[in-house]
């Protein structure tokens, strides 16, 4: 820059400037292996859990049936993986630490991957950023050991080992200390390692896994252990899921097994009433490889769209098996993302299989609902002496019970004799029930009692069945939801089953029944479309216009009619009549956002079903209405015959079933 001087002061001259010198031409250099491996480690080994994943997958690929993982300080100071796999010979060890050296593929076909690993990057990357020791023995060879620290490899030396391999990684990221600043707490890293091991354990039920935390030295503490399981695929998988996810999930999960176009979907999906507040219990696998795929997760959410509110998430462990040539796993260095050749088939298979499984579940609701109900009932506290109260009362005879009921409720006396004088009663006790189911011929009336005698025995003209009649077996008690016995608080139906009782929320149950009926009518008759007097023209980009016109046929099924209008514009000519007046342009842009995010749009269908849900809510039996006995029983029978009646339109349970044994335990009778 040239400066001008004025009155002893110097100012930059805006009219004159110097041309900056041209920078020297950059020189292309070949990086050394150490730098290459450190760069690769930044992609492959993000945190200690990533190292555990790579080492455990190598053990599974080696055919191990038992794998032990030992960690210290969240895996930052020690990760040791021991397996009983095929092992490696002494000559294989240096090659295993070479970049892009692997025994799992020959490089001729990267679209036919049958193993977890295939890149040949994990071991050299770990050796570049940590202190790695591999001790291994293959059948017919002596055991050998090799060390590498910060990319510097030592020579192979003899070792002592009976079978398999031991891979020990110490001081992870000591060669790249900047990465240590991005590590989380030891507890958080330990939890991430545990989640990684559990996902792999779900993928391989026939392999035993042990995770031990040896922080501080010694034998350490076993935080997770899963023994190998044998037998049928679904039996082994069910047992492993019960161990890893929890017994409650296994009890409330539906078996899923479906095939479409050479892709098989199997696994377990939980009932809608067993939902979670976050997507923490969603596990997806492709050819037994744990993946986190946005398309597959969206398909799972779409399958439960009609059964859960937006703040609830389904629980599932689903496995997609297909020919390796139909899916590309060479998408991301961590191999956690995949790309299907035909993603629509995989997505459609998940949605249809899950909806079919949920429909087959019928009125079933999760057992956790009953558990929560029983947990809300507080048992009687122990006596002052500290010893629990002992109940030694036998069930009274039929005659004793009849007399007892007559003494306790003489306002409507049970007939002991036709001319027996009534006793003073407690009429206020009768008002505590909304309704009670009665029978025309009560066993308590006794044999031979004529109709006029019964009328004189019950002055009100409305005979109330004594509780003794409730113990009599009825054919309807053998049905899943039993026989209606009464109604309390004008909203809850009490039904008796063969071995327990059922409490039904009449409004929620009938709301689901009406909703399913409306959906059936819409599917049968189609969605009525309302033609716009003046079509609405929406200007879009070229790509958005093409994407929207590709799904125009699917949108027309739900009453949204649109067509090309020249250039990059579309004309909206029809909208679903049930939605009333809508902002067509806003709806079109929302559909495009959903297509870009998930590859498929459920927006119009979701809005239609939301309208049907509101119609069903207003058209169902309201809370506060007293129901007759035949109405209550008819509602129970319709629930048994209607799919998804175990939960309302928002995923809440419509009934609670309590077993008699659990009820008796509350009262100390067991």
C-alpha positions as CSV (number, residue, x, y, z in Angstrom):
1,X,0.0,0.0,0.0
2,X,1.4,3.5,-1.0
3,X,0.9,6.2,1.6
4,X,0.6,10.0,1.1
5,X,2.2,12.5,3.4
6,X,0.4,15.7,4.5
7,X,1.5,18.1,7.2
8,X,3.8,15.6,8.7
9,X,1.1,12.8,8.8
10,X,0.8,9.7,6.7
11,X,-2.5,8.5,5.2
12,X,-3.2,5.5,3.0
13,X,-3.8,6.6,-0.6
14,X,-7.1,5.0,-1.8
15,X,-6.1,5.5,-5.4
16,X,-2.8,3.6,-5.3
17,X,-2.2,0.0,-4.0
18,X,0.4,-2.6,-4.3
19,X,-0.3,-5.9,-6.0
20,X,0.1,-8.7,-3.4
21,X,2.8,-11.3,-4.3
22,X,1.5,-14.5,-5.7
23,X,1.6,-17.4,-3.2
24,X,4.0,-20.2,-3.9
25,X,2.6,-23.1,-5.7
26,X,1.5,-25.8,-3.1
27,X,3.5,-29.0,-3.4
28,X,1.6,-32.4,-3.4
29,X,3.2,-34.7,-0.8
30,X,2.6,-38.4,0.0
31,X,1.6,-38.7,3.7
32,X,3.4,-41.4,5.7
33,X,1.5,-44.4,7.0
34,X,1.3,-43.0,10.5
35,X,-0.4,-39.8,9.5
36,X,-2.8,-41.8,7.2
37,X,-3.8,-44.1,10.0
38,X,-4.4,-41.2,12.4
39,X,-6.6,-39.6,9.8
40,X,-8.5,-42.9,9.3
41,X,-8.8,-43.3,13.1
42,X,-10.7,-40.0,13.2
43,X,-13.4,-41.5,11.0
44,X,-13.5,-45.0,12.3
45,X,-12.7,-44.5,16.0
46,X,-14.8,-41.7,17.3
47,X,-14.9,-42.7,20.9
48,X,-14.1,-45.8,23.1
49,X,-17.4,-47.4,22.1
50,X,-16.4,-47.3,18.5
51,X,-13.2,-49.2,19.3
52,X,-15.2,-51.8,21.2
53,X,-17.6,-52.2,18.3
54,X,-14.8,-52.8,15.8
55,X,-13.1,-55.4,18.0
56,X,-16.2,-57.3,19.0
57,X,-17.4,-57.4,15.3
58,X,-13.9,-58.9,14.4
59,X,-14.4,-61.5,17.1
60,X,-17.9,-62.4,15.7
61,X,-16.5,-62.6,12.2
62,X,-13.8,-65.0,13.6
63,X,-16.6,-67.4,14.6
64,X,-16.3,-66.8,18.4
65,X,-19.1,-68.3,20.6
66,X,-18.0,-66.4,23.7
67,X,-16.7,-62.8,23.9
68,X,-15.5,-61.0,27.0
69,X,-15.0,-57.2,27.0
70,X,-13.0,-55.6,29.8
71,X,-12.8,-51.8,30.1
72,X,-11.3,-49.3,32.6
73,X,-12.1,-45.6,33.0
74,X,-14.8,-45.7,30.4
75,X,-12.4,-47.4,27.9
76,X,-10.0,-44.5,27.9
77,X,-7.2,-46.4,29.6
78,X,-8.0,-50.0,28.8
79,X,-10.1,-52.0,26.3
80,X,-9.5,-55.8,26.3
81,X,-11.6,-58.1,24.0
82,X,-11.1,-61.9,24.5
83,X,-12.7,-64.4,22.2
84,X,-12.5,-68.1,21.3
85,X,-12.6,-67.6,17.6
86,X,-10.4,-69.1,14.9
87,X,-7.4,-66.9,15.8
88,X,-4.4,-65.8,13.6
89,X,-1.1,-67.3,12.8
90,X,2.2,-65.5,13.6
91,X,2.6,-64.6,10.0
92,X,-0.9,-63.0,9.9
93,X,-0.3,-60.6,12.7
94,X,1.9,-58.0,10.9
95,X,-0.4,-58.1,7.9
96,X,-3.5,-57.6,10.1
97,X,-1.9,-54.3,11.3
98,X,-1.4,-53.2,7.7
99,X,-3.8,-50.7,6.2
100,X,-6.6,-52.2,4.1
101,X,-5.5,-55.8,4.8
102,X,-8.4,-58.1,5.5
103,X,-9.4,-61.8,5.3
104,X,-13.1,-61.0,4.8
105,X,-13.2,-60.0,1.1
106,X,-11.0,-60.3,-1.9
107,X,-11.8,-56.9,-3.3
108,X,-13.6,-58.2,-6.4
109,X,-17.2,-57.4,-5.2
110,X,-17.9,-54.7,-2.6
111,X,-21.7,-55.3,-2.9
112,X,-21.6,-58.9,-1.7
113,X,-20.6,-58.4,2.0
114,X,-21.4,-61.3,4.3
115,X,-19.4,-60.1,7.4
116,X,-19.4,-57.2,9.8
117,X,-16.0,-55.9,8.8
118,X,-14.5,-55.6,5.4
119,X,-12.5,-52.4,5.2
120,X,-9.3,-53.5,7.0
121,X,-9.0,-50.1,8.8
122,X,-9.8,-50.8,12.4
123,X,-6.7,-52.5,13.7
124,X,-4.1,-50.1,12.0
125,X,-6.2,-47.1,13.1
126,X,-6.3,-48.3,16.7
127,X,-2.6,-48.9,16.6
128,X,-2.0,-45.4,15.3
129,X,-3.8,-43.6,18.2
130,X,-3.2,-46.0,21.1
131,X,-1.0,-48.8,22.4
132,X,-2.3,-52.0,20.8
133,X,-1.3,-55.6,21.7
134,X,-2.7,-58.6,19.8
135,X,-2.2,-62.1,21.2
136,X,-3.6,-64.9,19.0
137,X,-3.4,-68.5,18.3
138,X,-4.8,-70.4,15.2
139,X,-5.3,-74.1,15.1
140,X,-2.1,-75.9,14.1
141,X,0.1,-72.9,15.0
142,X,1.8,-71.6,18.1
143,X,0.5,-68.5,19.9
144,X,2.2,-65.2,19.0
145,X,2.0,-61.6,20.1
146,X,2.6,-58.3,18.4
147,X,2.6,-54.7,19.7
148,X,2.1,-51.3,18.0
149,X,2.1,-47.9,19.7
150,X,1.5,-44.7,18.0
151,X,1.9,-46.4,14.6
152,X,5.3,-47.9,15.5
153,X,5.2,-51.7,15.2
154,X,7.3,-54.1,17.2
155,X,8.4,-57.5,15.9
156,X,6.3,-60.6,16.5
157,X,7.2,-62.7,19.5
158,X,6.0,-66.0,21.0
159,X,3.2,-66.0,23.6
160,X,1.0,-68.3,25.7
161,X,-2.6,-68.7,24.7
162,X,-4.8,-71.8,24.3
163,X,-7.3,-70.6,21.7
164,X,-8.7,-67.5,20.0
165,X,-7.4,-64.0,20.3
166,X,-6.9,-61.3,23.0
167,X,-6.8,-57.7,21.7
168,X,-5.7,-55.2,24.3
169,X,-5.9,-51.4,23.6
170,X,-4.4,-49.1,26.2
171,X,-4.3,-45.3,26.5
172,X,-6.6,-44.6,23.6
173,X,-5.8,-41.4,21.8
174,X,-2.5,-40.9,23.6
175,X,-0.9,-40.2,20.2
176,X,-3.7,-37.6,19.4
177,X,-4.2,-35.9,22.8
178,X,-6.5,-33.3,21.3
179,X,-9.2,-36.0,20.8
180,X,-9.2,-36.6,24.6
181,X,-10.6,-33.2,25.1
182,X,-13.8,-34.3,23.3
183,X,-14.3,-37.4,25.4
184,X,-17.2,-37.4,27.8
185,X,-17.2,-38.5,31.5
186,X,-16.1,-42.1,32.3
187,X,-19.7,-42.9,33.2
188,X,-21.1,-41.7,29.9
189,X,-18.4,-43.5,27.9
190,X,-19.1,-46.7,29.9
191,X,-22.8,-46.4,29.1
192,X,-22.0,-46.0,25.4
193,X,-19.9,-49.1,25.5
194,X,-22.6,-51.0,27.3
195,X,-25.2,-50.0,24.6
196,X,-22.8,-51.1,21.8
197,X,-22.3,-54.5,23.4
198,X,-26.0,-55.0,24.0
199,X,-26.9,-54.2,20.4
200,X,-24.4,-56.8,19.2
201,X,-25.7,-59.2,21.7
202,X,-29.2,-58.8,20.3
203,X,-27.9,-59.4,16.8
204,X,-26.2,-62.7,17.8
205,X,-28.2,-64.7,20.3
206,X,-26.0,-67.8,19.8
207,X,-22.9,-65.9,21.1
208,X,-22.2,-65.3,24.8
209,X,-21.2,-61.8,25.8
210,X,-19.6,-60.5,29.1
211,X,-18.9,-56.9,29.8
212,X,-16.6,-56.3,32.9
213,X,-15.5,-52.9,34.3
214,X,-12.0,-53.4,35.8
215,X,-11.4,-49.7,36.7
216,X,-9.2,-49.7,39.8
217,X,-7.7,-53.1,39.1
218,X,-8.7,-56.6,40.2
219,X,-11.4,-58.8,38.8
220,X,-13.7,-55.8,38.4
221,X,-17.4,-55.8,38.2
222,X,-19.6,-57.6,35.6
223,X,-22.1,-55.1,34.3
224,X,-23.6,-57.2,31.6
225,X,-23.7,-60.9,30.9
226,X,-25.6,-62.8,28.3
227,X,-25.1,-66.6,27.9
228,X,-25.3,-68.1,24.4
229,X,-28.8,-69.4,23.5
230,X,-29.8,-72.3,21.3
231,X,-32.9,-73.6,19.7
232,X,-35.4,-72.0,17.4
233,X,-34.6,-68.6,16.0
234,X,-37.5,-66.8,17.6
235,X,-37.2,-68.6,20.9
236,X,-33.5,-67.7,21.1
237,X,-34.2,-64.1,20.0
238,X,-37.1,-63.8,22.5
239,X,-34.9,-65.0,25.3
240,X,-32.0,-62.6,24.4
241,X,-34.4,-59.6,24.0
242,X,-35.9,-60.4,27.4
243,X,-32.4,-60.4,28.9
244,X,-31.2,-57.3,27.1
245,X,-34.2,-55.0,26.8
246,X,-36.2,-56.4,29.7
247,X,-38.8,-59.0,30.6
248,X,-41.7,-56.5,30.3
249,X,-40.8,-55.8,26.7
250,X,-40.7,-59.6,25.9
251,X,-44.1,-60.1,27.6
252,X,-45.7,-57.3,25.6
253,X,-44.1,-57.8,22.2
254,X,-45.6,-59.3,19.1
255,X,-43.8,-61.7,16.9
256,X,-43.2,-60.3,13.4
257,X,-42.3,-62.5,10.4
258,X,-43.0,-61.3,6.9
259,X,-41.3,-61.5,3.5
260,X,-41.6,-59.4,0.4
261,X,-39.4,-59.4,-2.8
262,X,-36.6,-61.5,-1.3
263,X,-36.5,-59.3,1.9
264,X,-37.4,-60.9,5.1
265,X,-38.5,-59.0,8.2
266,X,-38.5,-60.7,11.6
267,X,-38.3,-59.8,15.2
268,X,-40.6,-58.4,17.9
269,X,-42.6,-55.2,18.2
270,X,-44.3,-54.0,21.4
271,X,-48.0,-53.3,21.8
272,X,-48.9,-49.6,21.4
273,X,-49.8,-49.5,25.1
274,X,-46.2,-50.4,25.9
275,X,-44.8,-47.2,24.4
276,X,-41.9,-45.0,25.6
277,X,-41.3,-41.3,26.1
278,X,-38.3,-41.4,23.8
279,X,-37.0,-43.5,20.9
280,X,-34.6,-45.4,23.2
281,X,-36.0,-48.9,22.6
282,X,-35.9,-49.0,18.9
283,X,-33.3,-51.4,17.5
284,X,-33.0,-52.0,13.8
285,X,-30.7,-54.5,12.1
286,X,-29.9,-55.2,8.4
287,X,-28.3,-58.7,7.9
288,X,-27.7,-58.7,11.7
289,X,-25.7,-55.5,11.4
290,X,-27.0,-52.8,13.9
291,X,-27.9,-49.7,11.9
292,X,-29.3,-46.2,12.6
293,X,-31.2,-45.5,9.4
294,X,-33.5,-42.6,9.0
295,X,-35.7,-44.4,6.4
296,X,-36.2,-47.5,8.5
297,X,-36.9,-45.4,11.7
298,X,-39.5,-43.4,9.7
299,X,-41.2,-46.6,8.6
300,X,-41.4,-47.8,12.2
301,X,-43.0,-44.5,13.2
302,X,-45.4,-44.6,10.3
303,X,-46.6,-48.1,11.3
304,X,-47.6,-46.9,14.7
305,X,-48.9,-43.5,13.5
306,X,-52.5,-44.5,14.0
307,X,-52.0,-45.8,17.5
308,X,-49.7,-43.4,19.4
309,X,-49.7,-39.7,20.1
310,X,-46.8,-37.6,18.9
311,X,-45.0,-37.6,22.2
312,X,-44.9,-41.4,22.5
313,X,-42.5,-43.7,20.7
314,X,-42.9,-47.4,19.9
315,X,-40.5,-50.1,21.1
316,X,-39.2,-52.8,18.7
317,X,-36.3,-55.0,17.7
318,X,-36.6,-55.7,14.0
319,X,-34.2,-57.6,11.7
320,X,-34.2,-57.2,7.9
321,X,-32.5,-60.1,6.0
322,X,-31.8,-59.9,2.3
323,X,-29.3,-60.8,-0.3
324,X,-26.1,-58.6,0.3
325,X,-26.3,-57.4,-3.3
326,X,-29.6,-55.6,-2.5
327,X,-28.1,-53.4,0.2
328,X,-24.9,-51.2,0.2
329,X,-23.2,-51.2,3.6
330,X,-20.2,-49.3,2.2
331,X,-21.8,-45.9,2.8
332,X,-20.2,-44.7,6.0
333,X,-16.9,-45.5,7.7
334,X,-18.7,-46.6,10.9
335,X,-21.0,-48.9,8.8
336,X,-24.0,-47.7,10.7
337,X,-25.8,-46.5,7.6
338,X,-27.0,-48.6,4.7
339,X,-28.6,-47.9,1.4
340,X,-31.1,-50.2,-0.2
341,X,-31.4,-50.8,-3.9
342,X,-35.2,-50.4,-3.6
343,X,-35.9,-48.6,-0.3
344,X,-39.6,-48.5,-1.0
345,X,-39.8,-52.3,-0.7
346,X,-38.0,-52.3,2.7
347,X,-40.1,-49.4,4.0
348,X,-43.4,-50.9,2.8
349,X,-42.5,-54.3,4.3
350,X,-42.0,-52.8,7.7
351,X,-45.2,-50.7,7.7
352,X,-47.4,-53.6,6.4
353,X,-45.9,-56.3,8.6
354,X,-46.2,-54.2,11.8
355,X,-49.8,-53.1,11.0
356,X,-50.7,-56.7,10.3
357,X,-49.2,-57.9,13.5
358,X,-51.0,-55.2,15.5
359,X,-54.3,-56.1,13.9
360,X,-53.8,-59.7,14.8
361,X,-53.2,-58.7,18.4
362,X,-56.9,-57.7,18.5
363,X,-58.0,-56.1,21.8
364,X,-54.8,-57.1,23.7
365,X,-53.3,-54.5,25.9
366,X,-49.9,-54.5,27.6
367,X,-49.5,-56.3,31.0
368,X,-47.7,-53.3,32.4
369,X,-51.0,-51.5,32.7
370,X,-52.2,-54.1,35.2
371,X,-48.9,-54.0,37.0
372,X,-49.2,-50.2,37.4
373,X,-52.8,-50.6,38.6
374,X,-51.7,-53.1,41.3
375,X,-48.8,-50.9,42.2
376,X,-51.1,-48.0,42.9
377,X,-53.0,-50.1,45.4
378,X,-51.2,-49.9,48.7
379,X,-51.3,-53.1,50.8
380,X,-52.1,-52.9,54.5
381,X,-49.2,-52.0,56.7
382,X,-47.8,-54.5,59.1
383,X,-49.0,-54.5,62.7
384,X,-47.3,-52.6,65.5
385,X,-45.3,-55.7,66.5
386,X,-43.7,-55.8,63.1
387,X,-45.2,-59.2,62.2
388,X,-47.6,-59.3,59.2
389,X,-51.2,-59.9,59.9
390,X,-52.3,-63.5,59.4
391,X,-55.6,-64.2,57.8
392,X,-57.2,-67.5,58.8
393,X,-60.8,-66.9,57.6
394,X,-62.3,-69.6,55.4
395,X,-64.8,-68.8,52.7
396,X,-68.3,-69.0,54.3
397,X,-71.0,-71.4,53.0
398,X,-73.7,-70.2,50.7
399,X,-76.3,-70.0,53.5
400,X,-74.0,-68.1,55.7
401,X,-73.2,-65.6,53.0
402,X,-76.9,-65.2,52.2
403,X,-77.8,-64.4,55.8
404,X,-74.8,-62.1,56.1
405,X,-75.9,-60.1,53.1
406,X,-79.4,-59.8,54.4
407,X,-78.1,-58.5,57.7
408,X,-75.8,-56.0,56.2
409,X,-78.3,-54.6,53.6
410,X,-81.8,-55.0,54.9
411,X,-83.0,-52.0,52.9
412,X,-83.5,-54.5,50.1
413,X,-83.6,-57.8,52.1
414,X,-82.6,-61.1,50.5
415,X,-85.7,-63.3,51.1
416,X,-85.2,-65.7,54.0
417,X,-88.9,-66.3,54.2
418,X,-91.9,-64.8,52.4
419,X,-93.4,-63.5,55.6
420,X,-90.1,-62.4,57.3
421,X,-90.2,-58.8,58.5
422,X,-87.7,-56.5,56.9
423,X,-84.9,-55.0,59.1
424,X,-83.9,-51.4,59.2
425,X,-81.4,-50.7,56.4
426,X,-78.6,-48.5,55.2
427,X,-80.0,-47.0,52.0
428,X,-77.1,-44.5,51.6
429,X,-74.8,-47.4,50.7
430,X,-76.8,-48.1,47.5
431,X,-75.9,-44.8,46.0
432,X,-72.2,-45.5,45.7
433,X,-72.7,-47.4,42.4
434,X,-73.6,-46.0,39.1
435,X,-75.3,-49.2,37.9
436,X,-75.5,-52.8,38.8
437,X,-76.3,-55.7,36.5
438,X,-79.2,-57.9,37.7
439,X,-80.8,-61.1,36.7
440,X,-84.5,-61.9,36.5
441,X,-84.1,-65.2,38.4
442,X,-81.7,-64.8,41.2
443,X,-80.4,-67.9,42.9
444,X,-80.8,-66.1,46.3
445,X,-84.6,-66.1,45.9
446,X,-84.5,-69.9,46.4
447,X,-86.2,-72.6,44.5
448,X,-90.0,-72.5,44.1
449,X,-90.4,-68.8,44.6
450,X,-93.1,-67.6,42.2
451,X,-93.1,-64.3,40.4
452,X,-95.7,-62.7,42.8
453,X,-93.7,-63.9,45.7
454,X,-90.5,-62.3,44.3
455,X,-92.4,-59.0,43.7
456,X,-93.5,-59.0,47.4
457,X,-90.0,-59.9,48.5
458,X,-88.6,-56.9,46.6
459,X,-91.0,-54.0,47.3
460,X,-89.2,-51.6,44.9
461,X,-90.0,-53.9,42.0
462,X,-86.3,-53.9,40.9
463,X,-84.7,-57.0,42.3
464,X,-81.0,-56.5,43.1
465,X,-78.9,-59.6,42.6
466,X,-77.0,-60.5,45.8
467,X,-73.3,-61.0,45.5
468,X,-73.7,-64.8,45.8
469,X,-75.1,-64.8,42.3
470,X,-71.8,-63.3,41.0
471,X,-69.9,-66.4,42.0
472,X,-72.1,-68.5,39.7
473,X,-70.3,-69.4,36.4
474,X,-71.6,-67.7,33.3
475,X,-70.7,-68.7,29.7
476,X,-69.7,-65.1,29.0
477,X,-67.0,-65.2,31.8
478,X,-65.0,-67.6,29.6
479,X,-64.7,-64.8,26.9
480,X,-61.5,-62.7,27.0
481,X,-63.2,-59.6,28.5
482,X,-65.7,-61.6,30.6
483,X,-69.3,-60.6,31.7
484,X,-70.3,-57.1,32.7
485,X,-71.2,-56.9,36.4
486,X,-71.7,-53.2,36.9
487,X,-70.7,-49.6,36.2
488,X,-69.0,-47.2,38.6
489,X,-68.7,-43.4,38.4
490,X,-70.7,-43.5,35.1
491,X,-67.5,-44.3,33.2
492,X,-66.0,-47.6,34.2
493,X,-67.5,-51.0,33.4
494,X,-66.6,-53.8,35.8
495,X,-66.5,-57.2,34.2
496,X,-65.8,-60.6,35.7
497,X,-63.7,-63.2,33.9
498,X,-63.0,-66.8,34.8
499,X,-59.9,-65.9,36.7
500,X,-60.1,-62.2,37.5
501,X,-61.8,-59.0,36.6
502,X,-61.6,-56.3,33.9
503,X,-62.1,-52.5,34.3
504,X,-63.1,-50.8,31.0
505,X,-63.0,-47.1,30.2
506,X,-66.3,-47.0,28.3
507,X,-65.6,-43.7,26.5
508,X,-62.1,-44.6,25.4
509,X,-63.1,-48.1,24.3
510,X,-66.1,-46.9,22.3
511,X,-64.1,-44.1,20.8
512,X,-61.7,-46.7,19.3
513,X,-64.6,-48.8,18.0
514,X,-66.2,-45.9,16.2
515,X,-62.8,-44.8,14.8
516,X,-62.1,-48.2,13.4
517,X,-65.5,-48.3,11.8
518,X,-65.0,-44.9,10.2
519,X,-61.7,-46.0,8.9
520,X,-63.2,-49.1,7.4
521,X,-65.9,-47.1,5.7
522,X,-63.3,-44.6,4.3
523,X,-61.2,-47.5,2.9
524,X,-64.2,-49.1,1.3
525,X,-65.9,-46.1,-0.1
526,X,-62.8,-43.9,-0.7
527,X,-62.2,-40.3,0.4
528,X,-64.7,-37.8,-0.9
529,X,-63.0,-35.0,-2.8
530,X,-64.2,-31.4,-3.0
531,X,-63.5,-29.6,-6.3
532,X,-62.1,-26.1,-6.0
533,X,-64.0,-23.4,-7.9
534,X,-60.7,-21.8,-8.9
535,X,-57.8,-24.2,-8.9
536,X,-54.9,-23.0,-6.7
537,X,-51.6,-22.6,-8.6
538,X,-48.4,-23.4,-6.6
539,X,-45.0,-22.4,-8.0
540,X,-42.3,-24.8,-7.1
541,X,-38.7,-25.6,-8.0
542,X,-38.0,-28.0,-10.8
543,X,-37.0,-30.8,-8.4
544,X,-39.9,-30.3,-6.0
545,X,-42.4,-30.2,-8.9
546,X,-41.0,-33.5,-10.3
547,X,-41.0,-35.1,-6.8
548,X,-44.6,-34.0,-6.1
549,X,-46.0,-35.3,-9.4
550,X,-44.4,-38.7,-8.8
551,X,-46.7,-39.2,-5.8
552,X,-49.8,-37.5,-7.4
553,X,-51.5,-40.8,-7.8
554,X,-51.1,-41.7,-4.1
555,X,-52.4,-38.3,-3.0
556,X,-55.4,-38.7,-5.2
557,X,-56.5,-41.7,-3.2
558,X,-56.9,-39.4,-0.2
559,X,-58.8,-36.7,-2.1
560,X,-56.0,-34.4,-3.0
561,X,-56.1,-33.9,-6.8
562,X,-53.3,-32.0,-8.5
563,X,-51.7,-31.9,-12.0
564,X,-48.9,-30.2,-13.8
565,X,-49.7,-26.6,-14.9
566,X,-46.7,-25.8,-17.1
567,X,-43.2,-24.9,-16.2
568,X,-42.6,-25.7,-12.5
569,X,-46.1,-25.1,-11.3
570,X,-48.8,-27.5,-10.2
571,X,-52.5,-26.9,-10.0
572,X,-54.4,-28.1,-7.0
573,X,-57.9,-28.9,-8.3
574,X,-59.4,-31.0,-5.4
575,X,-59.0,-31.3,-1.6
576,X,-60.4,-33.8,0.8
577,X,-63.9,-32.8,1.6
578,X,-63.7,-33.8,5.2
579,X,-60.9,-31.3,5.9
580,X,-63.1,-28.4,4.9
581,X,-61.4,-25.2,3.8
582,X,-57.6,-25.8,3.7
583,X,-54.5,-23.8,2.6
584,X,-53.5,-25.9,-0.4
585,X,-50.1,-24.3,-0.9
586,X,-49.1,-24.8,2.8
587,X,-50.2,-28.4,2.6
588,X,-48.3,-29.0,-0.6
589,X,-45.1,-27.5,0.9
590,X,-45.5,-29.6,4.1
591,X,-45.9,-32.7,1.9
592,X,-42.7,-31.8,0.0
593,X,-40.8,-31.4,3.3
594,X,-41.9,-34.8,4.4
595,X,-40.9,-36.3,1.1
596,X,-37.5,-34.8,1.4
597,X,-37.0,-36.0,4.9
598,X,-38.6,-39.5,4.8
599,X,-39.0,-40.3,1.1
600,X,-42.8,-40.8,1.6
601,X,-45.5,-38.5,2.8
602,X,-48.2,-39.5,5.3
603,X,-49.4,-35.9,5.9
604,X,-52.7,-36.1,4.1
605,X,-53.6,-39.5,5.6
606,X,-52.6,-38.3,9.0
607,X,-54.8,-35.3,8.7
608,X,-57.8,-37.4,7.5
609,X,-57.3,-39.8,10.4
610,X,-57.1,-36.9,12.9
611,X,-60.5,-35.7,11.7
612,X,-61.9,-39.2,11.9
613,X,-60.5,-39.5,15.4
614,X,-62.2,-36.3,16.5
615,X,-65.5,-37.4,14.9
616,X,-65.2,-40.7,16.8
617,X,-64.5,-38.9,20.0
618,X,-67.7,-36.8,19.7
619,X,-69.8,-39.7,18.5
620,X,-68.8,-42.2,21.2
621,X,-70.4,-43.0,24.5
622,X,-69.7,-40.1,26.8
623,X,-68.3,-40.3,30.3
624,X,-71.2,-39.9,32.8
625,X,-73.7,-41.9,30.9
626,X,-75.3,-44.8,32.7
627,X,-75.4,-48.0,30.6
628,X,-77.7,-50.9,30.7
629,X,-76.4,-54.4,31.2
630,X,-76.9,-55.5,27.6
631,X,-75.2,-52.3,26.4
632,X,-72.1,-53.0,28.6
633,X,-71.9,-56.6,27.4
634,X,-72.4,-55.6,23.8
635,X,-69.5,-53.1,24.2
636,X,-67.2,-55.9,25.6
637,X,-68.1,-58.3,22.7
638,X,-67.4,-55.6,20.1
639,X,-64.1,-54.8,21.7
640,X,-63.1,-58.5,21.4
641,X,-64.0,-58.5,17.7
642,X,-62.3,-55.2,16.8
643,X,-58.6,-54.9,16.1
644,X,-56.6,-52.4,18.1
645,X,-59.4,-52.0,20.7
646,X,-56.9,-52.5,23.6
647,X,-55.8,-48.8,23.2
648,X,-57.6,-45.6,22.4
649,X,-56.7,-43.3,19.5
650,X,-53.9,-41.8,21.5
651,X,-52.2,-45.0,22.7
652,X,-53.8,-45.1,26.2
653,X,-55.2,-48.4,27.4
654,X,-59.0,-48.9,27.2
655,X,-59.1,-51.6,29.9
656,X,-57.2,-53.1,32.8
657,X,-57.2,-56.8,33.6
658,X,-56.5,-57.9,37.1
659,X,-56.0,-61.6,38.0
660,X,-57.8,-62.9,41.0
661,X,-54.5,-64.2,42.4
662,X,-53.1,-60.7,42.4
663,X,-56.2,-59.2,44.0
664,X,-56.1,-61.8,46.7
665,X,-52.4,-61.1,47.3
666,X,-53.3,-57.4,48.0
667,X,-55.6,-58.6,50.7
668,X,-53.1,-61.0,52.2
669,X,-55.2,-64.1,51.2
670,X,-52.3,-65.9,49.3
